[in-house]
Amino acid sequence: MAQARQTPGDAPFTLSLDKPLKVLTSWHIQKIDEALAGLGPFAEVRLIKNKGKLRFIQKVESESMLGPSEPRK
């Protein structure tokens, strides 16, 4: 079972899974969530696995080059 990260006002809870995690730990899940929460609207998080273990979280953030008056398609 993984313990979820708490934010002010949230009650703690436990996440029940159908089967145990093979690669991720609850700490990994917290770090992935923090990486996602810290990114803007045009971004992605890449997980880098090496020798069977999660080694890096890579954050990629993009900035729109459309001007304020240009319509978005």
PDB file of N, CA, C and O in Angstrom, chain B, residues numbered from 101:
ATOM      1  N   MET B 101       0.833  -1.182   0.000  1.00  0.00           N
ATOM      2  CA  MET B 101       0.000   0.000   0.000  1.00  0.00           C
ATOM      3  C   MET B 101       0.876   1.243   0.000  1.00  0.00           C
ATOM      4  O   MET B 101       1.934   1.262   0.629  1.00  0.00           O
ATOM      5  N   ALA B 102       0.448   2.257  -0.688  1.00  0.00           N
ATOM      6  CA  ALA B 102       1.199   3.503  -0.789  1.00  0.00           C
ATOM      7  C   ALA B 102       0.491   4.583   0.020  1.00  0.00           C
ATOM      8  O   ALA B 102      -0.733   4.702  -0.035  1.00  0.00           O
ATOM      9  N   GLN B 103       1.245   5.352   0.755  1.00  0.00           N
ATOM     10  CA  GLN B 103       0.694   6.478   1.516  1.00  0.00           C
ATOM     11  C   GLN B 103       0.717   7.710   0.623  1.00  0.00           C
ATOM     12  O   GLN B 103       1.769   8.057   0.085  1.00  0.00           O
ATOM     13  N   ALA B 104      -0.385   8.358   0.459  1.00  0.00           N
ATOM     14  CA  ALA B 104      -0.471   9.526  -0.416  1.00  0.00           C
ATOM     15  C   ALA B 104       0.033  10.770   0.297  1.00  0.00           C
ATOM     16  O   ALA B 104      -0.043  10.867   1.522  1.00  0.00           O
ATOM     17  N   ARG B 105       0.549  11.727  -0.479  1.00  0.00           N
ATOM     18  CA  ARG B 105       1.053  12.987   0.056  1.00  0.00           C
ATOM     19  C   ARG B 105      -0.116  13.836   0.525  1.00  0.00           C
ATOM     20  O   ARG B 105      -1.159  13.891  -0.127  1.00  0.00           O
ATOM     21  N   GLN B 106       0.062  14.482   1.638  1.00  0.00           N
ATOM     22  CA  GLN B 106      -0.966  15.347   2.202  1.00  0.00           C
ATOM     23  C   GLN B 106      -0.709  16.793   1.833  1.00  0.00           C
ATOM     24  O   GLN B 106       0.438  17.233   1.762  1.00  0.00           O
ATOM     25  N   THR B 107      -1.768  17.518   1.602  1.00  0.00           N
ATOM     26  CA  THR B 107      -1.688  18.969   1.461  1.00  0.00           C
ATOM     27  C   THR B 107      -2.579  19.558   2.541  1.00  0.00           C
ATOM     28  O   THR B 107      -3.466  18.871   3.046  1.00  0.00           O
ATOM     29  N   PRO B 108      -2.362  20.818   2.907  1.00  0.00           N
ATOM     30  CA  PRO B 108      -3.199  21.410   3.965  1.00  0.00           C
ATOM     31  C   PRO B 108      -4.684  21.258   3.644  1.00  0.00           C
ATOM     32  O   PRO B 108      -5.128  21.581   2.542  1.00  0.00           O
ATOM     33  N   GLY B 109      -5.431  20.769   4.606  1.00  0.00           N
ATOM     34  CA  GLY B 109      -6.867  20.585   4.413  1.00  0.00           C
ATOM     35  C   GLY B 109      -7.250  19.202   3.914  1.00  0.00           C
ATOM     36  O   GLY B 109      -8.423  18.834   3.966  1.00  0.00           O
ATOM     37  N   ASP B 110      -6.287  18.432   3.433  1.00  0.00           N
ATOM     38  CA  ASP B 110      -6.577  17.076   2.968  1.00  0.00           C
ATOM     39  C   ASP B 110      -6.447  16.096   4.120  1.00  0.00           C
ATOM     40  O   ASP B 110      -5.546  16.212   4.951  1.00  0.00           O
ATOM     41  N   ALA B 111      -7.340  15.145   4.160  1.00  0.00           N
ATOM     42  CA  ALA B 111      -7.242  14.080   5.157  1.00  0.00           C
ATOM     43  C   ALA B 111      -6.292  13.010   4.619  1.00  0.00           C
ATOM     44  O   ALA B 111      -6.314  12.726   3.421  1.00  0.00           O
ATOM     45  N   PRO B 112      -5.461  12.412   5.468  1.00  0.00           N
ATOM     46  CA  PRO B 112      -4.565  11.355   4.998  1.00  0.00           C
ATOM     47  C   PRO B 112      -5.380  10.151   4.530  1.00  0.00           C
ATOM     48  O   PRO B 112      -6.454   9.870   5.063  1.00  0.00           O
ATOM     49  N   PHE B 113      -4.866   9.457   3.545  1.00  0.00           N
ATOM     50  CA  PHE B 113      -5.534   8.250   3.083  1.00  0.00           C
ATOM     51  C   PHE B 113      -4.498   7.248   2.595  1.00  0.00           C
ATOM     52  O   PHE B 113      -3.351   7.600   2.318  1.00  0.00           O
ATOM     53  N   THR B 114      -4.919   6.011   2.497  1.00  0.00           N
ATOM     54  CA  THR B 114      -4.062   4.938   2.010  1.00  0.00           C
ATOM     55  C   THR B 114      -4.618   4.462   0.685  1.00  0.00           C
ATOM     56  O   THR B 114      -5.824   4.261   0.544  1.00  0.00           O
ATOM     57  N   LEU B 115      -3.745   4.284  -0.277  1.00  0.00           N
ATOM     58  CA  LEU B 115      -4.127   3.821  -1.599  1.00  0.00           C
ATOM     59  C   LEU B 115      -3.979   2.303  -1.638  1.00  0.00           C
ATOM     60  O   LEU B 115      -2.885   1.782  -1.423  1.00  0.00           O
ATOM     61  N   SER B 116      -5.060   1.598  -1.908  1.00  0.00           N
ATOM     62  CA  SER B 116      -5.008   0.138  -2.014  1.00  0.00           C
ATOM     63  C   SER B 116      -4.875  -0.240  -3.483  1.00  0.00           C
ATOM     64  O   SER B 116      -5.645   0.228  -4.322  1.00  0.00           O
ATOM     65  N   LEU B 117      -3.908  -1.076  -3.788  1.00  0.00           N
ATOM     66  CA  LEU B 117      -3.658  -1.513  -5.155  1.00  0.00           C
ATOM     67  C   LEU B 117      -4.021  -2.981  -5.311  1.00  0.00           C
ATOM     68  O   LEU B 117      -3.985  -3.744  -4.346  1.00  0.00           O
ATOM     69  N   ASP B 118      -4.374  -3.375  -6.542  1.00  0.00           N
ATOM     70  CA  ASP B 118      -4.713  -4.765  -6.814  1.00  0.00           C
ATOM     71  C   ASP B 118      -3.508  -5.692  -6.675  1.00  0.00           C
ATOM     72  O   ASP B 118      -3.644  -6.859  -6.309  1.00  0.00           O
ATOM     73  N   LYS B 119      -2.335  -5.155  -6.971  1.00  0.00           N
ATOM     74  CA  LYS B 119      -1.110  -5.944  -6.840  1.00  0.00           C
ATOM     75  C   LYS B 119       0.025  -5.019  -6.435  1.00  0.00           C
ATOM     76  O   LYS B 119      -0.083  -3.809  -6.636  1.00  0.00           O
ATOM     77  N   PRO B 120       1.108  -5.540  -5.874  1.00  0.00           N
ATOM     78  CA  PRO B 120       2.212  -4.688  -5.422  1.00  0.00           C
ATOM     79  C   PRO B 120       2.920  -3.990  -6.582  1.00  0.00           C
ATOM     80  O   PRO B 120       2.967  -4.504  -7.699  1.00  0.00           O
ATOM     81  N   LEU B 121       3.461  -2.826  -6.298  1.00  0.00           N
ATOM     82  CA  LEU B 121       4.248  -2.107  -7.295  1.00  0.00           C
ATOM     83  C   LEU B 121       5.569  -2.841  -7.513  1.00  0.00           C
ATOM     84  O   LEU B 121       6.148  -3.379  -6.570  1.00  0.00           O
ATOM     85  N   LYS B 122       6.039  -2.861  -8.752  1.00  0.00           N
ATOM     86  CA  LYS B 122       7.286  -3.570  -9.081  1.00  0.00           C
ATOM     87  C   LYS B 122       8.485  -2.635  -9.146  1.00  0.00           C
ATOM     88  O   LYS B 122       9.605  -3.044  -8.838  1.00  0.00           O
ATOM     89  N   VAL B 123       8.269  -1.401  -9.539  1.00  0.00           N
ATOM     90  CA  VAL B 123       9.382  -0.469  -9.723  1.00  0.00           C
ATOM     91  C   VAL B 123       9.257   0.745  -8.801  1.00  0.00           C
ATOM     92  O   VAL B 123      10.236   1.145  -8.170  1.00  0.00           O
ATOM     93  N   LEU B 124       8.077   1.324  -8.719  1.00  0.00           N
ATOM     94  CA  LEU B 124       7.887   2.561  -7.963  1.00  0.00           C
ATOM     95  C   LEU B 124       7.676   2.303  -6.478  1.00  0.00           C
ATOM     96  O   LEU B 124       7.113   1.285  -6.075  1.00  0.00           O
ATOM     97  N   THR B 125       8.139   3.248  -5.683  1.00  0.00           N
ATOM     98  CA  THR B 125       7.875   3.243  -4.245  1.00  0.00           C
ATOM     99  C   THR B 125       6.941   4.408  -3.947  1.00  0.00           C
ATOM    100  O   THR B 125       6.687   5.238  -4.821  1.00  0.00           O
ATOM    101  N   SER B 126       6.434   4.479  -2.740  1.00  0.00           N
ATOM    102  CA  SER B 126       5.573   5.611  -2.385  1.00  0.00           C
ATOM    103  C   SER B 126       6.359   6.918  -2.462  1.00  0.00           C
ATOM    104  O   SER B 126       5.792   7.957  -2.802  1.00  0.00           O
ATOM    105  N   TRP B 127       7.648   6.881  -2.153  1.00  0.00           N
ATOM    106  CA  TRP B 127       8.493   8.077  -2.269  1.00  0.00           C
ATOM    107  C   TRP B 127       8.596   8.520  -3.731  1.00  0.00           C
ATOM    108  O   TRP B 127       8.527   9.714  -4.020  1.00  0.00           O
ATOM    109  N   HIS B 128       8.762   7.556  -4.663  1.00  0.00           N
ATOM    110  CA  HIS B 128       8.800   7.884  -6.091  1.00  0.00           C
ATOM    111  C   HIS B 128       7.497   8.557  -6.517  1.00  0.00           C
ATOM    112  O   HIS B 128       7.510   9.560  -7.231  1.00  0.00           O
ATOM    113  N   ILE B 129       6.385   8.001  -6.076  1.00  0.00           N
ATOM    114  CA  ILE B 129       5.081   8.549  -6.449  1.00  0.00           C
ATOM    115  C   ILE B 129       4.939   9.979  -5.944  1.00  0.00           C
ATOM    116  O   ILE B 129       4.415  10.835  -6.657  1.00  0.00           O
ATOM    117  N   GLN B 130       5.391  10.248  -4.740  1.00  0.00           N
ATOM    118  CA  GLN B 130       5.356  11.613  -4.202  1.00  0.00           C
ATOM    119  C   GLN B 130       6.202  12.547  -5.053  1.00  0.00           C
ATOM    120  O   GLN B 130       5.765  13.650  -5.381  1.00  0.00           O
ATOM    121  N   LYS B 131       7.418  12.117  -5.417  1.00  0.00           N
ATOM    122  CA  LYS B 131       8.311  12.970  -6.205  1.00  0.00           C
ATOM    123  C   LYS B 131       7.742  13.230  -7.603  1.00  0.00           C
ATOM    124  O   LYS B 131       7.871  14.339  -8.121  1.00  0.00           O
ATOM    125  N   ILE B 132       7.121  12.236  -8.214  1.00  0.00           N
ATOM    126  CA  ILE B 132       6.497  12.413  -9.533  1.00  0.00           C
ATOM    127  C   ILE B 132       5.354  13.414  -9.419  1.00  0.00           C
ATOM    128  O   ILE B 132       5.223  14.299 -10.265  1.00  0.00           O
ATOM    129  N   ASP B 133       4.532  13.285  -8.391  1.00  0.00           N
ATOM    130  CA  ASP B 133       3.421  14.208  -8.181  1.00  0.00           C
ATOM    131  C   ASP B 133       3.920  15.633  -7.965  1.00  0.00           C
ATOM    132  O   ASP B 133       3.346  16.578  -8.506  1.00  0.00           O
ATOM    133  N   GLU B 134       4.979  15.797  -7.183  1.00  0.00           N
ATOM    134  CA  GLU B 134       5.556  17.122  -6.958  1.00  0.00           C
ATOM    135  C   GLU B 134       6.099  17.717  -8.256  1.00  0.00           C
ATOM    136  O   GLU B 134       5.948  18.914  -8.501  1.00  0.00           O
ATOM    137  N   ALA B 135       6.729  16.887  -9.087  1.00  0.00           N
ATOM    138  CA  ALA B 135       7.253  17.370 -10.365  1.00  0.00           C
ATOM    139  C   ALA B 135       6.112  17.838 -11.260  1.00  0.00           C
ATOM    140  O   ALA B 135       6.209  18.893 -11.886  1.00  0.00           O
ATOM    141  N   LEU B 136       5.038  17.065 -11.325  1.00  0.00           N
ATOM    142  CA  LEU B 136       3.887  17.446 -12.141  1.00  0.00           C
ATOM    143  C   LEU B 136       3.226  18.718 -11.622  1.00  0.00           C
ATOM    144  O   LEU B 136       2.838  19.582 -12.409  1.00  0.00           O
ATOM    145  N   ALA B 137       3.098  18.836 -10.319  1.00  0.00           N
ATOM    146  CA  ALA B 137       2.443  20.006  -9.718  1.00  0.00           C
ATOM    147  C   ALA B 137       3.249  21.281  -9.947  1.00  0.00           C
ATOM    148  O   ALA B 137       2.673  22.368 -10.005  1.00  0.00           O
ATOM    149  N   GLY B 138       4.558  21.169 -10.078  1.00  0.00           N
ATOM    150  CA  GLY B 138       5.408  22.338 -10.222  1.00  0.00           C
ATOM    151  C   GLY B 138       5.580  22.830 -11.648  1.00  0.00           C
ATOM    152  O   GLY B 138       6.279  23.817 -11.875  1.00  0.00           O
ATOM    153  N   LEU B 139       4.963  22.168 -12.607  1.00  0.00           N
ATOM    154  CA  LEU B 139       5.127  22.540 -14.011  1.00  0.00           C
ATOM    155  C   LEU B 139       3.949  23.357 -14.512  1.00  0.00           C
ATOM    156  O   LEU B 139       2.845  23.280 -13.972  1.00  0.00           O
ATOM    157  N   GLY B 140       4.202  24.142 -15.556  1.00  0.00           N
ATOM    158  CA  GLY B 140       3.163  24.959 -16.169  1.00  0.00           C
ATOM    159  C   GLY B 140       2.253  24.149 -17.069  1.00  0.00           C
ATOM    160  O   GLY B 140       2.288  22.919 -17.045  1.00  0.00           O
ATOM    161  N   PRO B 141       1.427  24.839 -17.876  1.00  0.00           N
ATOM    162  CA  PRO B 141       0.404  24.172 -18.683  1.00  0.00           C
ATOM    163  C   PRO B 141       0.944  23.372 -19.874  1.00  0.00           C
ATOM    164  O   PRO B 141       0.260  22.475 -20.367  1.00  0.00           O
ATOM    165  N   PHE B 142       2.147  23.678 -20.340  1.00  0.00           N
ATOM    166  CA  PHE B 142       2.726  22.970 -21.482  1.00  0.00           C
ATOM    167  C   PHE B 142       3.982  22.251 -21.006  1.00  0.00           C
ATOM    168  O   PHE B 142       5.087  22.774 -21.145  1.00  0.00           O
ATOM    169  N   ALA B 143       3.823  21.072 -20.454  1.00  0.00           N
ATOM    170  CA  ALA B 143       4.967  20.390 -19.856  1.00  0.00           C
ATOM    171  C   ALA B 143       4.749  18.884 -19.832  1.00  0.00           C
ATOM    172  O   ALA B 143       3.641  18.386 -20.029  1.00  0.00           O
ATOM    173  N   GLU B 144       5.827  18.192 -19.588  1.00  0.00           N
ATOM    174  CA  GLU B 144       5.744  16.745 -19.428  1.00  0.00           C
ATOM    175  C   GLU B 144       6.815  16.295 -18.450  1.00  0.00           C
ATOM    176  O   GLU B 144       7.814  16.980 -18.232  1.00  0.00           O
ATOM    177  N   VAL B 145       6.585  15.138 -17.874  1.00  0.00           N
ATOM    178  CA  VAL B 145       7.540  14.518 -16.968  1.00  0.00           C
ATOM    179  C   VAL B 145       7.924  13.186 -17.584  1.00  0.00           C
ATOM    180  O   VAL B 145       7.061  12.389 -17.952  1.00  0.00           O
ATOM    181  N   ARG B 146       9.215  12.951 -17.694  1.00  0.00           N
ATOM    182  CA  ARG B 146       9.725  11.689 -18.239  1.00  0.00           C
ATOM    183  C   ARG B 146      10.404  10.920 -17.117  1.00  0.00           C
ATOM    184  O   ARG B 146      11.172  11.484 -16.338  1.00  0.00           O
ATOM    185  N   LEU B 147      10.117   9.649 -17.046  1.00  0.00           N
ATOM    186  CA  LEU B 147      10.743   8.790 -16.051  1.00  0.00           C
ATOM    187  C   LEU B 147      11.854   8.009 -16.735  1.00  0.00           C
ATOM    188  O   LEU B 147      11.622   7.359 -17.754  1.00  0.00           O
ATOM    189  N   ILE B 148      13.054   8.069 -16.183  1.00  0.00           N
ATOM    190  CA  ILE B 148      14.213   7.399 -16.756  1.00  0.00           C
ATOM    191  C   ILE B 148      14.544   6.188 -15.884  1.00  0.00           C
ATOM    192  O   ILE B 148      14.871   6.317 -14.704  1.00  0.00           O
ATOM    193  N   LYS B 149      14.450   5.025 -16.495  1.00  0.00           N
ATOM    194  CA  LYS B 149      14.713   3.770 -15.791  1.00  0.00           C
ATOM    195  C   LYS B 149      16.031   3.198 -16.293  1.00  0.00           C
ATOM    196  O   LYS B 149      16.280   3.175 -17.498  1.00  0.00           O
ATOM    197  N   ASN B 150      16.874   2.737 -15.375  1.00  0.00           N
ATOM    198  CA  ASN B 150      18.166   2.165 -15.730  1.00  0.00           C
ATOM    199  C   ASN B 150      18.418   0.970 -14.823  1.00  0.00           C
ATOM    200  O   ASN B 150      18.285   1.071 -13.604  1.00  0.00           O
ATOM    201  N   LYS B 151      18.775  -0.137 -15.407  1.00  0.00           N
ATOM    202  CA  LYS B 151      19.063  -1.370 -14.653  1.00  0.00           C
ATOM    203  C   LYS B 151      17.916  -1.742 -13.721  1.00  0.00           C
ATOM    204  O   LYS B 151      18.134  -2.155 -12.582  1.00  0.00           O
ATOM    205  N   GLY B 152      16.691  -1.591 -14.220  1.00  0.00           N
ATOM    206  CA  GLY B 152      15.517  -2.015 -13.482  1.00  0.00           C
ATOM    207  C   GLY B 152      15.027  -1.066 -12.410  1.00  0.00           C
ATOM    208  O   GLY B 152      14.044  -1.364 -11.731  1.00  0.00           O
ATOM    209  N   LYS B 153      15.688   0.074 -12.239  1.00  0.00           N
ATOM    210  CA  LYS B 153      15.289   1.018 -11.195  1.00  0.00           C
ATOM    211  C   LYS B 153      15.032   2.393 -11.785  1.00  0.00           C
ATOM    212  O   LYS B 153      15.665   2.798 -12.760  1.00  0.00           O
ATOM    213  N   LEU B 154      14.091   3.101 -11.176  1.00  0.00           N
ATOM    214  CA  LEU B 154      13.843   4.485 -11.570  1.00  0.00           C
ATOM    215  C   LEU B 154      15.043   5.312 -11.133  1.00  0.00           C
ATOM    216  O   LEU B 154      15.371   5.366  -9.948  1.00  0.00           O
ATOM    217  N   ARG B 155      15.698   5.959 -12.099  1.00  0.00           N
ATOM    218  CA  ARG B 155      16.922   6.710 -11.791  1.00  0.00           C
ATOM    219  C   ARG B 155      16.728   8.218 -11.817  1.00  0.00           C
ATOM    220  O   ARG B 155      17.315   8.934 -11.006  1.00  0.00           O
ATOM    221  N   PHE B 156      15.901   8.707 -12.749  1.00  0.00           N
ATOM    222  CA  PHE B 156      15.749  10.157 -12.915  1.00  0.00           C
ATOM    223  C   PHE B 156      14.314  10.511 -13.245  1.00  0.00           C
ATOM    224  O   PHE B 156      13.577   9.723 -13.837  1.00  0.00           O
ATOM    225  N   ILE B 157      13.935  11.718 -12.849  1.00  0.00           N
ATOM    226  CA  ILE B 157      12.703  12.351 -13.318  1.00  0.00           C
ATOM    227  C   ILE B 157      13.157  13.544 -14.144  1.00  0.00           C
ATOM    228  O   ILE B 157      13.822  14.447 -13.635  1.00  0.00           O
ATOM    229  N   GLN B 158      12.798  13.542 -15.410  1.00  0.00           N
ATOM    230  CA  GLN B 158      13.182  14.634 -16.305  1.00  0.00           C
ATOM    231  C   GLN B 158      11.952  15.498 -16.549  1.00  0.00           C
ATOM    232  O   GLN B 158      10.908  14.998 -16.969  1.00  0.00           O
ATOM    233  N   LYS B 159      12.079  16.798 -16.285  1.00  0.00           N
ATOM    234  CA  LYS B 159      10.985  17.731 -16.495  1.00  0.00           C
ATOM    235  C   LYS B 159      11.255  18.531 -17.771  1.00  0.00           C
ATOM    236  O   LYS B 159      12.325  19.119 -17.933  1.00  0.00           O
ATOM    237  N   VAL B 160      10.277  18.543 -18.666  1.00  0.00           N
ATOM    238  CA  VAL B 160      10.383  19.294 -19.913  1.00  0.00           C
ATOM    239  C   VAL B 160       9.222  20.274 -19.948  1.00  0.00           C
ATOM    240  O   VAL B 160       8.058  19.885 -19.845  1.00  0.00           O
ATOM    241  N   GLU B 161       9.556  21.553 -20.094  1.00  0.00           N
ATOM    242  CA  GLU B 161       8.527  22.584 -20.108  1.00  0.00           C
ATOM    243  C   GLU B 161       8.615  23.371 -21.410  1.00  0.00           C
ATOM    244  O   GLU B 161       9.701  23.755 -21.844  1.00  0.00           O
ATOM    245  N   SER B 162       7.468  23.603 -22.022  1.00  0.00           N
ATOM    246  CA  SER B 162       7.410  24.345 -23.275  1.00  0.00           C
ATOM    247  C   SER B 162       6.691  25.669 -23.062  1.00  0.00           C
ATOM    248  O   SER B 162       5.878  25.816 -22.149  1.00  0.00           O
ATOM    249  N   GLU B 163       7.006  26.619 -23.916  1.00  0.00           N
ATOM    250  CA  GLU B 163       6.359  27.919 -23.859  1.00  0.00           C
ATOM    251  C   GLU B 163       5.712  28.178 -25.212  1.00  0.00           C
ATOM    252  O   GLU B 163       6.348  28.010 -26.252  1.00  0.00           O
ATOM    253  N   SER B 164       4.462  28.583 -25.199  1.00  0.00           N
ATOM    254  CA  SER B 164       3.737  28.863 -26.431  1.00  0.00           C
ATOM    255  C   SER B 164       4.364  30.065 -27.137  1.00  0.00           C
ATOM    256  O   SER B 164       4.668  31.077 -26.506  1.00  0.00           O
ATOM    257  N   MET B 165       4.549  29.945 -28.427  1.00  0.00           N
ATOM    258  CA  MET B 165       5.107  31.039 -29.219  1.00  0.00           C
ATOM    259  C   MET B 165       4.016  31.800 -29.969  1.00  0.00           C
ATOM    260  O   MET B 165       4.323  32.686 -30.767  1.00  0.00           O
ATOM    261  N   LEU B 166       2.753  31.470 -29.726  1.00  0.00           N
ATOM    262  CA  LEU B 166       1.658  32.227 -30.316  1.00  0.00           C
ATOM    263  C   LEU B 166       1.538  33.556 -29.593  1.00  0.00           C
ATOM    264  O   LEU B 166       1.543  33.615 -28.363  1.00  0.00           O
ATOM    265  N   GLY B 167       1.431  34.609 -30.367  1.00  0.00           N
ATOM    266  CA  GLY B 167       1.256  35.929 -29.754  1.00  0.00           C
ATOM    267  C   GLY B 167      -0.119  36.039 -29.134  1.00  0.00           C
ATOM    268  O   GLY B 167      -0.990  35.211 -29.398  1.00  0.00           O
ATOM    269  N   PRO B 168      -0.320  37.045 -28.318  1.00  0.00           N
ATOM    270  CA  PRO B 168      -1.628  37.194 -27.646  1.00  0.00           C
ATOM    271  C   PRO B 168      -2.781  37.407 -28.615  1.00  0.00           C
ATOM    272  O   PRO B 168      -3.923  37.090 -28.285  1.00  0.00           O
ATOM    273  N   SER B 169      -2.502  37.945 -29.825  1.00  0.00           N
ATOM    274  CA  SER B 169      -3.595  38.193 -30.776  1.00  0.00           C
ATOM    275  C   SER B 169      -3.744  37.053 -31.783  1.00  0.00           C
ATOM    276  O   SER B 169      -4.715  37.041 -32.540  1.00  0.00           O
ATOM    277  N   GLU B 170      -2.819  36.101 -31.817  1.00  0.00           N
ATOM    278  CA  GLU B 170      -2.905  35.005 -32.773  1.00  0.00           C
ATOM    279  C   GLU B 170      -3.882  33.936 -32.266  1.00  0.00           C
ATOM    280  O   GLU B 170      -3.831  33.550 -31.098  1.00  0.00           O
ATOM    281  N   PRO B 171      -4.766  33.465 -33.142  1.00  0.00           N
ATOM    282  CA  PRO B 171      -5.705  32.423 -32.714  1.00  0.00           C
ATOM    283  C   PRO B 171      -4.992  31.089 -32.546  1.00  0.00           C
ATOM    284  O   PRO B 171      -4.070  30.762 -33.294  1.00  0.00           O
ATOM    285  N   ARG B 172      -5.428  30.334 -31.561  1.00  0.00           N
ATOM    286  CA  ARG B 172      -4.880  28.988 -31.343  1.00  0.00           C
ATOM    287  C   ARG B 172      -5.688  28.007 -32.144  1.00  0.00           C
ATOM    288  O   ARG B 172      -6.914  28.096 -32.206  1.00  0.00           O
ATOM    289  N   LYS B 173      -5.000  27.070 -32.757  1.00  0.00           N
ATOM    290  CA  LYS B 173      -5.691  26.071 -33.605  1.00  0.00           C
ATOM    291  C   LYS B 173      -5.797  24.759 -32.889  1.00  0.00           C
ATOM    292  O   LYS B 173      -6.343  23.800 -33.435  1.00  0.00           O
TER     293      LYS B 173
END
